[in-house]
Amino acid sequence: MKMYAAIDLFKGQVVRLRQGKLEEMTVYGSDPVKTALFWQSQGADGLHIVDLEGAFSGTPRHLDLLEKIAYAVTIPIQFGGGLRTVEQVLKALEGGAQRVVIGSKLVTDPGFLQELSEKIGPEKIVAALDTQNGEIQIEGWKKSSGYSLENFIKWVEQKGAGFLLYTNIQTDGTLKGADVRGTQKVVEMSRLPVFASGGIGCTKDVEELLKLKGLYGAILGRSLYEGKISLSEIKKNFKL
């Protein structure tokens, strides 16, 4: 299982939100490049970078920082937040991202995913499954898409996604434990590689996810920044 470190960006700072709410933001650093290098040194298999201002505004705001981070590290980067056009996606890839994470646009423009997949290939596209009460949420997790999780997975598979990122919004940023059952369902429902995200708060949570057959990777956020999990120890102890 791949272990990716999350770097959420807001006004140039490294932050984390609780359940996607801006009013519940914690700032962890003012040097994203330094943060990226640190997680790489701890054994991260990749970086999951989210442009929070982009996610809320609909336009990427941190492509310059993406480029600086990509120049500094050697591990893969997947980047999301506000990517609404093919041109923006291409800029993110040119800026050093190996993959892009697409969320709201998949719903608001049904033809976008297929167009993007034909342009850059499925292997560079991560479809965000931001889920609350079994429904896909969009627009910074503020609005329901009307899609059930199962139907949405089938749809993005058909239209050309290459990876899935499952986040249970109710657990995200809470450190209360990963949604292991929900993650297992996603893995079973899809033939695509799946990343688990949200609520991972301790080593035991990682151990539970490791038991899931077929899970491709996990995104670690607040648990890393608050020292609840040691990335280097996990890599060593579980031989990842």
C-alpha positions in Angstrom: 0.0 0.0 0.0 1.3 3.4 -1.0 1.5 6.1 1.8 1.0 9.6 0.5 1.4 12.7 2.7 -1.2 15.4 2.4 -0.2 19.0 1.9 -3.2 21.4 1.9 -2.4 24.9 0.8 -4.3 28.1 1.8 -2.7 31.5 1.2 0.7 29.9 0.8 0.5 28.1 4.1 0.3 24.4 5.0 -3.0 23.9 6.7 -5.6 21.2 7.6 -9.4 21.6 7.8 -11.8 19.6 9.9 -14.6 18.1 7.7 -13.7 20.5 4.9 -14.7 23.6 6.9 -12.6 26.8 6.5 -13.7 28.0 9.9 -12.0 25.0 11.4 -8.6 25.5 10.0 -5.2 24.7 11.7 -2.0 26.2 10.2 1.0 23.8 10.4 3.6 25.7 8.5 4.5 28.6 6.2 7.0 26.8 4.0 5.3 24.1 1.8 8.5 23.2 0.0 10.2 22.5 3.4 7.2 20.4 4.4 7.3 18.4 1.2 11.0 17.7 1.6 10.4 16.6 5.2 7.7 14.1 4.3 9.9 12.8 1.4 12.7 12.2 3.9 10.3 10.3 6.2 9.5 7.8 3.4 6.4 9.2 1.8 5.6 7.4 -1.5 4.1 10.5 -2.8 2.5 13.9 -2.0 -1.2 14.7 -2.2 -1.4 18.4 -2.7 -4.7 20.3 -2.4 -5.2 23.9 -3.4 -8.0 24.8 -0.9 -8.5 28.3 -2.3 -8.8 26.7 -5.7 -11.3 24.2 -4.5 -13.5 26.9 -3.0 -13.1 29.5 -5.7 -13.1 27.2 -8.8 -9.7 28.5 -10.0 -6.3 27.1 -9.0 -4.3 29.6 -6.9 -1.2 27.7 -6.1 0.3 26.4 -9.3 3.4 28.4 -8.6 3.9 26.5 -5.3 3.2 23.2 -7.1 6.0 23.9 -9.4 8.4 24.8 -6.6 7.6 21.6 -4.7 7.9 19.5 -7.8 11.3 20.9 -8.5 12.4 20.1 -4.9 11.2 16.5 -4.5 11.6 13.3 -6.5 8.5 11.5 -5.3 5.2 11.6 -7.3 2.7 14.4 -6.8 -1.1 14.4 -7.3 -2.6 17.8 -7.3 -6.2 19.0 -7.0 -8.3 22.0 -6.1 -10.1 24.2 -8.6 -9.1 22.3 -11.8 -12.1 23.1 -14.0 -10.6 23.3 -17.6 -8.3 21.2 -19.7 -5.9 24.1 -19.8 -5.7 24.3 -16.0 -5.1 20.5 -15.9 -2.3 20.8 -18.5 -0.7 23.6 -16.5 -0.7 21.4 -13.3 0.9 18.6 -15.2 3.5 20.9 -16.7 4.1 22.2 -13.2 5.2 18.8 -12.1 2.1 16.9 -11.0 2.0 13.2 -12.1 -1.7 13.0 -11.6 -4.6 15.5 -11.1 -7.5 15.1 -8.8 -10.9 16.1 -10.2 -14.0 16.5 -8.1 -16.8 19.0 -8.8 -16.2 19.3 -12.5 -17.0 15.6 -13.0 -20.5 16.4 -12.0 -21.1 19.9 -13.3 -19.7 19.1 -16.8 -20.5 15.4 -17.6 -18.4 15.5 -20.8 -15.3 16.8 -19.1 -13.9 13.5 -17.8 -14.0 11.7 -21.2 -12.5 14.7 -22.9 -9.7 14.9 -20.4 -9.1 11.2 -20.4 -8.7 11.2 -24.2 -6.3 14.2 -23.9 -4.0 13.1 -21.1 -4.8 9.4 -20.5 -6.7 7.7 -17.6 -3.5 7.0 -15.6 -3.2 10.8 -14.9 -6.7 11.2 -13.5 -7.9 10.7 -10.0 -11.6 10.9 -9.5 -12.5 12.3 -6.1 -15.3 10.4 -4.3 -16.0 13.0 -1.6 -18.9 11.2 0.2 -21.4 12.1 2.9 -24.3 9.8 3.9 -23.7 7.8 0.7 -23.8 10.7 -1.7 -21.1 12.5 -3.6 -20.5 16.1 -2.5 -19.2 18.9 -4.7 -18.2 22.6 -4.5 -15.9 22.4 -1.6 -18.1 19.7 0.0 -20.9 22.2 0.4 -23.4 20.7 -2.0 -24.8 17.3 -2.8 -24.3 16.1 -6.4 -27.3 13.9 -6.4 -25.1 10.9 -7.3 -25.0 7.8 -5.0 -21.4 6.5 -4.4 -22.0 3.3 -6.3 -23.5 5.0 -9.4 -20.8 7.6 -9.5 -18.1 5.0 -9.4 -19.6 3.1 -12.3 -19.9 6.4 -14.2 -16.3 7.6 -13.7 -15.0 4.2 -14.7 -16.9 4.3 -18.0 -15.8 7.9 -18.7 -12.1 7.4 -18.2 -10.8 7.9 -14.7 -7.6 5.9 -13.8 -7.7 6.2 -10.0 -10.3 6.7 -7.2 -9.9 8.8 -4.0 -12.5 7.9 -1.4 -13.0 10.4 1.4 -15.7 10.1 4.0 -16.3 13.8 4.8 -17.7 13.0 8.2 -14.4 11.6 9.4 -12.0 13.9 7.5 -9.6 15.8 9.8 -11.2 14.3 12.9 -8.5 11.6 13.7 -11.4 9.4 14.8 -10.5 6.5 12.5 -10.6 5.6 8.9 -13.8 4.5 7.3 -12.6 1.0 6.7 -16.0 -0.4 5.9 -16.7 2.3 3.3 -13.3 2.0 1.8 -13.7 -1.8 1.5 -17.0 -1.3 -0.4 -15.3 1.1 -2.8 -12.5 -1.4 -3.4 -15.0 -4.1 -4.1 -17.2 -2.0 -6.3 -14.4 -0.8 -8.6 -11.6 -2.3 -10.8 -9.6 0.9 -10.4 -6.8 1.6 -7.9 -8.3 3.2 -4.8 -6.8 5.7 -2.3 -8.3 5.9 1.2 -8.5 9.3 2.9 -10.1 10.8 5.9 -10.0 10.2 9.7 -6.8 8.1 9.8 -5.6 9.0 13.3 -3.2 6.3 14.5 -1.1 3.3 13.5 -3.9 0.9 14.2 -6.0 2.7 11.5 -3.2 2.1 9.0 -3.0 -1.5 10.1 -6.8 -1.9 9.5 -6.5 -0.4 6.0 -3.6 -2.7 5.2 -5.9 -5.7 5.8 -8.1 -4.6 2.9 -7.2 -6.6 -0.2 -6.6 -4.5 -3.2 -6.4 -1.1 -1.6 -3.8 0.9 -3.6 -2.9 3.7 -1.1 -3.8 5.9 1.8 -3.6 9.7 2.3 -2.2 10.8 5.7 -2.9 14.3 6.9 -3.6 15.7 10.4 -2.2 12.5 12.0 1.2 13.2 10.5 1.2 16.9 11.4 0.2 16.2 15.0 2.6 13.4 15.5 0.0 10.7 15.9 1.6 8.6 13.2 5.3 8.3 12.3 5.6 7.7 8.6 9.1 6.3 8.9 8.1 3.9 11.6 5.1 2.7 9.6 7.2 2.1 6.5 9.7 0.1 8.6 7.3 -1.8 10.8 4.9 -2.9 8.0 7.7 -3.2 5.4 6.0 -0.8 3.0 
